Amino acid sequence: MSTFLLVHGAWHSGRAWERVTPLLESAGHRVLAPSLTGYGDKAHLLSPEVGLDTHVDDIVTLIEEQDLTDVILVGHSYAGLVISSVANQVPDRIAQLVYLDAMVPKDGETAIDVMPVTQAMIDQAGSWRIPPLPEQPPPLGLFGVTDPADIAWLREMLSDQPVLCLQQPVRLDNPAVNAISRTYIECVGAKPAGISRREIPAIQPNGSPSQVWQLPTGHDCMVTMPAELTELLLKL
């Protein structure tokens, strides 16, 4: 049995994993899919002080309180920053990092560094909070989700994103984090203009070739292709 800790991306909540969690559990694995501070059951905690450091603390605290070990830590989108800093703090508890169509940072980088279009979102918002991206015509839809029923369900869980989350830097200065194996899953469906993916290095920090998988769908693959995503996760 493996322990999967699934971390949602910006604007979403832990509910985003509802179609994946039972599939992993039915295969005999333990699954945790918390909502980060400011989202889902913690939406009332949204404030200008909520940042990347807050979300890293959310996950580190959960790992330590649950005494989790050999964790397969999955980060979607913005949560690529979160899982990177989490692994930096508790590398002995992490078996593998999975970057799911995620930001892949270097030490000291912010979301703005990894994806410069983020600054334009901040500027346009003109506030400490950024509303969810608007729905666009297919094939873009809402975060890559185009089915009307799925869009309606997705809208129910979305919250504003605090700007500080995108401005605080990732910490990857613990040498022990380099030994953790990493897997990258890319969603290769349609993407909005300005959203670019940083090229994944051919070699991981631990010296092994990078493992890169692709799913032919939009950004929120846990909504649109949960079975196919689960199949990949079960290969880890």
Secondary structure, 3 states (H helix, E strand, C coil): CCEEEEECCCCCCHHHHCCCHHHHHHCCCEEECCCCCCCHHHHHHCCCCCCHHHHHHHHHHHHHHCCCCCEEEEEECCHHHHHHHHHHHCHHHEEEEEEECCCCCCCCCCHHHHCCHHHHHHHHHCCCEECCCCCECCCCEECCECCHHHHHHHHHHCCCEECHHHHCCCCCCCHHHHHCEEEEEEECCCCCCCCCCCCCCCECCCCCECEEEEECCCCCHHHHCHHHHHHHHCCC
